[in-house]
Amino acid sequence: MAGIKNDKVTAATAGMPFLSDMGRLHHHAGSSLRNLIVAEGSDATIPCYAGVNFARFIKCPIIVSVGYCDGSCCPSSVYAAYNVIPSTDKIIYAFPLAGHGRPTEYRAAVNAFLKDKLRK
């Protein structure tokens, strides 16, 4: 939404964003995700809805998290989206030992981030 409604969204959070780079995941995902991606009729359309396509339009401050042991949201996919965000006010929290879950440290950072950004 921060990329689609970039004139309305004033701050955004993306805690381990799913399906950020479907084009890449198509070739590197686990079998269950790959089966979803190549389901009848979806092979040509799902990559168009990848978060990386919308991330390039995010102008607002944003905080993102990535878990390096995440089997659902591949870290390379999260970084692909994060790296194209043009906002000058962006931060990524990397958790080398985290799977698909938001560590307490990230939840606290999000609360502080939103408290600061939504006051303005």
PEMO-V899215 format. One record per residue. RES is the residue in three letters. PSI is psi in whole degrees, -180 to 180 (none if undefined). OMEGA is omega as a letter, one per 30 degrees, with the letter a starting at -180 (* if undefined). D_FIRST is the distance of its C-alpha to the first C-alpha in Angstrom with 2 decimals. Layout:
<<RES | PSI | OMEGA | D_FIRST> <RES | PSI | OMEGA | D_FIRST>>
//
This chain:
<<MET | -33 | a | 0.00> <ALA | -28 | l | 3.79> <GLY | -35 | a | 5.31> <ILE | -42 | a | 4.93> <LYS | 50 | a | 5.56> <ASN | -11 | l | 7.44> <ASP | -10 | a | 10.32> <LYS | -32 | a | 9.26> <VAL | 128 | a | 7.58> <THR | -15 | l | 10.84> <ALA | 150 | a | 10.52> <ALA | 153 | l | 8.65> <THR | 146 | l | 10.49> <ALA | 95 | a | 10.62> <GLY | 103 | a | 13.94> <MET | 66 | a | 15.37> <PRO | 133 | a | 12.41> <PHE | 146 | l | 13.81> <LEU | 42 | a | 14.35> <SER | -30 | a | 13.20> <ASP | 77 | a | 16.10> <MET | -31 | l | 17.48> <GLY | -43 | l | 20.05> <ARG | -42 | a | 21.71> <LEU | -28 | l | 21.49> <HIS | -35 | a | 23.24> <HIS | -19 | a | 26.31> <HIS | -2 | a | 26.11> <ALA | 162 | l | 24.68> <GLY | 167 | a | 27.02> <SER | -39 | a | 28.76> <SER | -40 | l | 26.81> <LEU | -40 | l | 23.41> <ARG | -39 | l | 25.18> <ASN | -37 | l | 26.67> <LEU | -44 | a | 23.32> <ILE | -37 | a | 22.11> <VAL | 15 | l | 25.37> <ALA | 156 | a | 25.72> <GLU | 122 | l | 27.14> <GLY | -13 | a | 24.99> <SER | -20 | a | 21.95> <ASP | -38 | a | 23.33> <ALA | -20 | a | 22.42> <THR | -34 | a | 18.97> <ILE | -43 | l | 17.21> <PRO | -24 | l | 17.14> <CYS | -22 | a | 15.18> <TYR | 10 | l | 12.14> <ALA | 141 | a | 12.48> <GLY | -30 | a | 9.82> <VAL | -30 | l | 12.26> <ASN | -30 | a | 11.76> <PHE | -25 | a | 8.22> <ALA | -32 | a | 9.19> <ARG | -7 | l | 11.84> <PHE | 4 | a | 9.88> <ILE | 121 | a | 8.74> <LYS | -22 | a | 11.31> <CYS | 166 | l | 11.04> <PRO | 141 | a | 13.06> <ILE | 145 | l | 11.84> <ILE | 134 | a | 13.98> <VAL | 151 | l | 14.14> <SER | 154 | l | 16.94> <VAL | 134 | l | 18.97> <GLY | 125 | a | 22.04> <TYR | -15 | l | 24.67> <CYS | 22 | a | 26.18> <ASP | 117 | l | 23.07> <GLY | -11 | l | 24.08> <SER | -43 | a | 20.73> <CYS | 91 | a | 18.41> <CYS | 131 | a | 20.74> <PRO | -39 | l | 20.84> <SER | -32 | l | 21.17> <SER | -43 | l | 17.92> <VAL | -46 | l | 16.09> <TYR | -33 | l | 18.04> <ALA | -43 | l | 17.33> <ALA | -46 | a | 13.61> <TYR | -42 | a | 14.53> <ASN | -22 | l | 17.26> <VAL | -3 | l | 15.39> <ILE | 120 | a | 13.05> <PRO | -10 | l | 14.95> <SER | 138 | l | 14.40> <THR | -8 | a | 17.91> <ASP | 77 | a | 16.94> <LYS | 150 | l | 15.80> <ILE | 144 | l | 17.73> <ILE | 133 | l | 18.11> <TYR | 117 | l | 20.33> <ALA | 131 | l | 22.40> <PHE | 97 | a | 24.47> <PRO | -30 | a | 27.25> <LEU | 3 | a | 28.59> <ALA | 144 | l | 25.49> <GLY | -139 | a | 24.53> <HIS | 80 | l | 21.50> <GLY | 156 | a | 21.33> <ARG | 112 | l | 20.32> <PRO | 154 | a | 23.50> <THR | -39 | l | 24.59> <GLU | -40 | a | 24.44> <TYR | -42 | l | 20.68> <ARG | -41 | l | 20.17> <ALA | -40 | l | 22.43> <ALA | -41 | l | 20.67> <VAL | -46 | l | 17.26> <ASN | -45 | l | 19.19> <ALA | -42 | l | 20.94> <PHE | -52 | a | 17.91> <LEU | -39 | l | 16.09> <LYS | -42 | l | 19.52> <ASP | -49 | a | 20.11> <LYS | -32 | a | 16.89> <LEU | -6 | l | 16.51> <ARG | -29 | a | 20.19> <LYS | none | * | 19.97>>
//
